[in-house]
Amino acid sequence: MAKIAFILLCHKDPDAIIKQANMLTAAGDYMSIHFDARAKPEHFNKIRESLADNPNVTFAKKRIKCGWGEWSLVQATLYAVEAAVDQFPRATHFYMLSGDCAAIKSAQYAHEFLDANDVDYIESFDYFDSDWIKTGMKEERLVYRHFFNERTQKWRFYTSYNLQKRLGLTRRIPEDIQVQIGSQWWCLRRRTIEWIIDFTRRRRDVMRFFRTTWIPDETFFQTLVRHLVPEQEIRTRTLTFLMFTDYGMPVTFYNDHYDLLLSQDFLFARKISAEATELKTRLGALYANDEAEFKISNEGRSLFKFLSGRGRIGRRFATRFWETESTLGRDRELMIVVCKKWHVAKRLLDKIRQQTNIPTVEYLFNEESTPLPDLGGIQATLGKRTRHRRALMRMLFDYYDTDRLIVCMDPGNIDLLQDFCGDRSVTKLLEIQTKFSDDYMIGHAMRVGLAGEQTPDETLERLLPTIRADMVFESDRIRDAEFENHHILREGEDSEIHANAIAPFLDVPHDKALEIARTEHLFAD
């Protein structure tokens, strides 16, 4: 069975570190600790004395001062790793942790998980081809030498950087190295760790290179693992669950996140709030519970994105000038069927096709698979369709050689509706308001990734009111926009009333509208 040597880098809260070390080693695993040399000596002494009788705990043979973005973080990790390799010959895996991490599965589960696949778990994406770095320096992290800490020595850092840039003092990346980037929270097999240690002793040129790169803890191990280990033995993922806000700050977990954390497909999570004592206690008890069972739904990140997005209304980029100035054409008529239940709108569209000769297009801004003619590539992706929506619509009018066109849209596309309704063309809306059962809402949550097959009922109970309120909000926004030619077709009303909405929308006689309104099983799920 797997034996884990946890590599813990920490700099504060000695009581929490002692508790964390005792909890993780109680299951037979090991821990190697590097405590920042900048921290108070009495804190380190307390940790060392408290754990002196624990044979499964060791300490890095050398303590150094660590700084964010510096090589010191990698060096501290190497010191702790070397101590673990020497002290714990039975360790099969080496797992990188911080003091803000906590186990979200039992030790039994973690061991069986690692035993199931003989692989390394580490994020390692191509440094130059991937979009892992969202903003700021990219190539400059590598080709210039960084001797100063950007956070504590900002003037020196940027003066040195700008001077090198002005003088053209770039350097080459070692030719046989393909730099990778990813999260520093990895789990590597013993063989891989031994290969890395051997590599650091043989390849002084690579070590010199990385020592003066910026933020090497995101590139050093990621690059070496990809360089040393066959690709089929690498899983490009971390086993530590972490999320970031839109501002690049790590999401902090509190006492009420217990159920959410347990359902994620990860072994650990960070950052756990220092004040979340109840959460830490419950997770500590869980780690020692060999009989614990876990239902993995893994909806955490999509759920966070959904809920945080609903917490504020973001600003989007300004409309491009060619979209502002363009128009579908004053003599053209665009009819938009708006419905949250896409299958209902599609059934209605099928019936309209049978009763009229008006060209129809289904959810072209929501489904990439919507059948569309080849329009020179503008229709290739949802992103292109949305960015060039007016140009796309004009081309569809031209392609079908018509002045009347029907399309379907989701009520969440309020910006598209506002754009088209503000055009000089005639734009009509037929909003189909349907009823939403709890079963449908659960299915919707699963389809959009907010829930999974194993999501606990308690989570769904908390989530459904938010989703339902979101759907009501979308409909209210359409009503509040006070669009002209806005017709509503409500589930539960009789066919005559439906026909009264369909007739002016399609500009057809009442009897034909009634035939369309009597579409069989129109609202069936």
Secondary structure, DSSP 8 states (H G I E B T S, - for coil): ---EEEEEEE-S-HHHHHHHHHHHHTTT-EEEEEE-TTS-HHHHHHHHHHTTT-TTEEE-SS-----TTSTHHHHHHHHHHHHHHHH-TT--EEEEEETT-EE-S-HHHHHHHHHH---EE---EETTTS----SS-STHHHHS---S-TTTSHHHHHHHHHHHHHHT------TT---EE--S--EEEHHHHHHHHHHHHH-HHHHHHHHTSSSGGGTHHHHHHHHHS-GGGEE-S-SEE--B-TTS-B--B-GGGHHHHHTSS-SEE--B-TT-HHHHHHHHHHHT-TT--------HHHHHHHHHHHTS--------HHHHH--S-TT-EEEEEEESSHHHHHHHHHHHHHH----EE--TTT-TTS-----TTTTSSHHHHHHTHHHHHHHHHHHTT-SEEEEEE-TT-HHHHHHHHTSSSEEEEEEEE----HHHHHHHHHHTTS--TT--HHHHHHHHHHHHHHHHHHHHHHHHTT-TTEEEEETTS-HHHHHHHHHHHHT--HHHHHHHHT-TTTT--
